[in-house]
């Protein structure tokens, strides 16, 4: 049986997981505080609150992506 993992950002997980779900983990970025953000939420969250330091000029694609799920 072929299984697929769906990744959902931290902000969407409770409110809109169906609208956020991505089969490609590269569609999410991991913030310094550990939150996962999709690109849509990235655009809506003001700099300095959940992303990183307000003086940081990095963009969405500059942050790491969630780790790939590996079944033990």
Backbone as ProteinMPNN parsed JSONL, in Angstrom:
{"seq_chain_A": "XXXXXXXXXXXXXXXXXXXXXXXXXXXXXXXXXXXXXXXXXXXXXXXXXXXXXXXXXXXXXXXXXXXXXXXX", "coords_chain_A": {"N_chain_A": [[0.843, -1.17, 0.0], [0.597, 2.204, -0.848], [1.595, 5.049, 0.889], [0.95, 8.43, 1.811], [2.241, 11.386, 3.2], [0.847, 14.178, 4.749], [1.61, 17.52, 5.248], [1.029, 20.166, 7.522], [0.729, 23.575, 8.395], [1.55, 25.233, 11.521], [-0.227, 27.317, 12.291], [-2.475, 26.847, 10.733], [-3.262, 24.322, 11.49], [-5.234, 23.959, 13.523], [-7.354, 25.555, 12.646], [-7.751, 25.381, 9.803], [-6.958, 22.832, 8.471], [-7.526, 21.326, 6.177], [-7.374, 23.135, 4.112], [-4.764, 23.845, 4.076], [-3.084, 21.673, 3.868], [-0.221, 20.025, 2.613], [1.414, 17.881, 0.408], [3.996, 18.058, -0.161], [6.698, 18.672, 1.717], [8.372, 20.794, 1.382], [6.86, 22.994, 0.962], [6.45, 24.25, 3.291], [7.846, 26.251, 5.932], [10.159, 26.244, 8.627], [10.092, 28.075, 11.495], [12.281, 30.033, 13.686], [11.278, 29.684, 16.286], [10.195, 27.196, 16.187], [7.688, 26.873, 15.073], [5.753, 25.835, 12.25], [5.223, 27.27, 9.114], [3.047, 27.894, 6.395], [3.24, 29.312, 3.101], [1.183, 31.155, 2.703], [0.345, 31.827, 5.329], [2.745, 32.863, 6.207], [2.843, 35.275, 4.803], [0.821, 36.641, 6.101], [1.534, 36.932, 8.781], [2.984, 39.3, 10.851], [6.335, 40.638, 10.565], [8.726, 39.786, 13.065], [6.956, 38.784, 14.972], [6.031, 35.904, 14.901], [7.751, 34.915, 13.052], [10.591, 35.714, 13.205], [13.312, 37.706, 14.424], [12.527, 41.151, 14.212], [14.27, 42.694, 12.727], [15.385, 41.0, 10.971], [15.979, 40.112, 7.681], [15.399, 37.918, 6.175], [13.679, 35.795, 3.851], [10.745, 33.74, 3.16], [11.681, 31.443, 1.771], [14.22, 31.203, 2.782], [14.286, 29.875, 5.162], [14.562, 26.736, 6.96], [13.024, 23.574, 6.054], [10.309, 21.453, 7.249], [11.325, 18.422, 8.846], [11.742, 15.348, 7.065], [9.334, 12.817, 7.321], [10.014, 9.799, 8.812], [9.336, 6.488, 9.136], [9.784, 4.594, 12.056]], "CA_chain_A": [[0.0, 0.0, 0.0], [1.347, 3.444, -0.957], [1.138, 6.035, 1.852], [1.419, 9.792, 1.589], [2.226, 12.215, 4.394], [0.424, 15.545, 4.504], [2.182, 18.476, 6.191], [0.134, 21.297, 7.766], [1.429, 24.564, 9.209], [1.109, 25.369, 12.911], [-1.378, 28.212, 12.402], [-3.627, 26.25, 10.045], [-3.571, 22.994, 12.029], [-6.491, 23.978, 14.27], [-8.399, 26.321, 11.967], [-8.008, 25.064, 8.4], [-5.982, 21.843, 7.989], [-7.857, 20.861, 4.823], [-6.973, 24.155, 3.161], [-3.323, 24.064, 4.134], [-2.322, 20.44, 3.707], [0.705, 19.92, 1.492], [2.131, 16.609, 0.325], [5.397, 18.417, -0.321], [7.139, 19.358, 2.932], [9.096, 21.997, 1.001], [5.903, 24.089, 0.914], [6.391, 24.822, 4.63], [9.117, 26.707, 6.496], [10.23, 26.119, 10.083], [10.543, 29.317, 12.102], [13.212, 29.83, 14.794], [10.582, 29.232, 17.499], [9.712, 25.836, 15.957], [6.428, 26.864, 14.323], [5.779, 25.608, 10.817], [4.343, 28.201, 8.42], [2.877, 27.797, 4.953], [3.546, 30.614, 2.514], [0.048, 32.064, 2.914], [0.431, 32.33, 6.698], [3.957, 33.677, 6.255], [2.493, 36.613, 4.315], [-0.13, 37.273, 7.018], [2.12, 37.141, 10.096], [3.914, 40.428, 10.77], [7.723, 40.356, 10.946], [9.042, 39.975, 14.47], [6.048, 38.127, 15.906], [6.265, 34.464, 14.907], [8.798, 34.567, 12.095], [11.96, 35.87, 13.684], [13.618, 39.071, 14.846], [11.962, 42.113, 13.26], [15.334, 43.234, 11.886], [15.85, 39.94, 10.082], [15.464, 40.348, 6.329], [15.245, 36.654, 5.444], [12.369, 35.517, 3.295], [10.158, 32.418, 3.378], [12.522, 30.372, 1.22], [15.503, 31.151, 3.48], [14.158, 29.071, 6.369], [14.555, 25.292, 6.687], [11.73, 22.918, 5.892], [10.115, 20.371, 8.24], [12.053, 17.172, 8.594], [10.988, 14.308, 6.38], [8.845, 11.793, 8.238], [10.587, 8.46, 8.573], [8.728, 5.522, 10.056], [10.82, 3.821, 12.757]], "C_chain_A": [[0.898, 1.246, 0.0], [0.763, 4.483, -0.001], [1.718, 7.394, 1.501], [1.267, 10.564, 2.883], [1.789, 13.615, 3.994], [0.975, 16.43, 5.621], [1.257, 19.683, 6.29], [0.852, 22.282, 8.676], [0.78, 24.7, 10.582], [-0.154, 26.209, 13.025], [-2.633, 27.617, 11.773], [-4.101, 24.948, 10.695], [-4.906, 22.946, 12.749], [-7.638, 24.593, 13.482], [-8.748, 25.817, 10.57], [-7.04, 24.014, 7.849], [-6.251, 21.369, 6.568], [-7.378, 21.846, 3.77], [-5.472, 24.34, 3.079], [-2.531, 22.83, 3.737], [-1.493, 20.373, 2.443], [1.357, 18.547, 1.534], [3.627, 16.846, 0.157], [5.834, 19.226, 0.897], [7.893, 20.643, 2.623], [8.174, 23.21, 0.858], [5.734, 24.755, 2.28], [7.786, 25.23, 5.074], [9.041, 26.58, 8.013], [10.854, 27.401, 10.647], [11.502, 29.035, 13.257], [12.543, 29.345, 16.076], [9.991, 27.833, 17.34], [8.399, 25.749, 15.215], [6.681, 26.556, 12.858], [4.822, 26.616, 10.196], [4.281, 27.863, 6.941], [3.105, 29.2, 4.388], [2.419, 31.613, 2.719], [0.095, 32.652, 4.328], [1.666, 33.204, 6.881], [3.629, 35.117, 5.863], [1.603, 37.364, 5.3], [0.44, 37.586, 8.397], [3.129, 38.279, 10.013], [5.334, 40.035, 11.184], [7.925, 40.613, 12.44], [8.107, 39.269, 15.428], [6.306, 36.624, 15.963], [7.449, 34.095, 14.013], [10.173, 34.562, 12.743], [12.12, 37.29, 14.198], [13.12, 40.056, 13.789], [13.004, 42.726, 12.337], [15.871, 42.215, 10.888], [15.192, 40.112, 8.719], [15.264, 39.069, 5.534], [13.811, 36.501, 4.95], [11.948, 34.082, 3.572], [11.105, 31.304, 2.941], [13.884, 30.255, 1.907], [15.466, 30.278, 4.731], [14.142, 27.586, 6.021], [13.133, 24.755, 6.578], [11.565, 21.857, 6.971], [10.906, 19.141, 7.848], [11.155, 16.175, 7.882], [10.574, 13.245, 7.389], [9.44, 10.45, 7.833], [10.005, 7.531, 9.602], [9.818, 4.697, 10.726], [10.77, 2.344, 12.433]], "O_chain_A": [[1.854, 1.32, 0.772], [-0.431, 4.774, -0.065], [2.822, 7.5, 0.969], [0.269, 10.411, 3.587], [2.293, 14.176, 3.022], [0.821, 16.117, 6.802], [0.757, 20.172, 5.278], [1.515, 21.872, 9.63], [-0.378, 24.334, 10.779], [-1.062, 25.855, 13.778], [-3.741, 27.87, 12.247], [-5.234, 24.523, 10.465], [-5.645, 21.974, 12.597], [-8.787, 24.18, 13.645], [-9.919, 25.824, 10.189], [-6.362, 24.275, 6.855], [-5.318, 21.045, 5.832], [-7.016, 21.448, 2.663], [-4.963, 24.924, 2.122], [-1.387, 22.959, 3.301], [-1.985, 20.627, 1.344], [1.803, 18.103, 2.592], [4.427, 15.924, 0.318], [5.379, 20.355, 1.082], [8.043, 21.495, 3.499], [8.649, 24.328, 0.657], [4.969, 25.709, 2.417], [8.782, 24.64, 4.654], [7.983, 26.784, 8.609], [11.986, 27.757, 10.319], [11.538, 27.913, 13.761], [13.18, 28.66, 16.877], [9.35, 27.331, 18.263], [8.018, 24.669, 14.766], [7.695, 26.965, 12.292], [3.715, 26.8, 10.701], [5.299, 27.585, 6.307], [3.155, 30.169, 5.145], [2.678, 32.804, 2.892], [-0.097, 33.856, 4.5], [1.631, 34.179, 7.63], [4.08, 36.062, 6.51], [1.624, 38.594, 5.334], [-0.113, 38.42, 9.113], [4.04, 38.231, 9.187], [5.512, 39.188, 12.059], [7.356, 41.55, 12.999], [8.431, 39.159, 16.611], [6.761, 36.123, 16.991], [8.075, 33.055, 14.216], [10.834, 33.526, 12.816], [11.128, 37.995, 14.384], [13.28, 39.812, 12.593], [12.657, 43.231, 11.269], [16.719, 42.54, 10.057], [13.972, 40.244, 8.629], [14.985, 39.127, 4.336], [12.866, 37.01, 5.553], [12.706, 33.304, 4.151], [11.301, 30.331, 3.67], [14.626, 29.309, 1.643], [16.515, 29.973, 5.3], [13.755, 27.213, 4.914], [12.17, 25.415, 6.967], [12.552, 21.403, 7.551], [11.122, 18.865, 6.668], [9.941, 16.17, 8.083], [11.381, 12.825, 8.219], [9.373, 10.034, 6.676], [10.155, 7.75, 10.804], [10.686, 4.153, 10.043], [11.578, 1.572, 12.948]]}, "name": "protein", "num_of_chains": 1, "seq": "XXXXXXXXXXXXXXXXXXXXXXXXXXXXXXXXXXXXXXXXXXXXXXXXXXXXXXXXXXXXXXXXXXXXXXXX"}
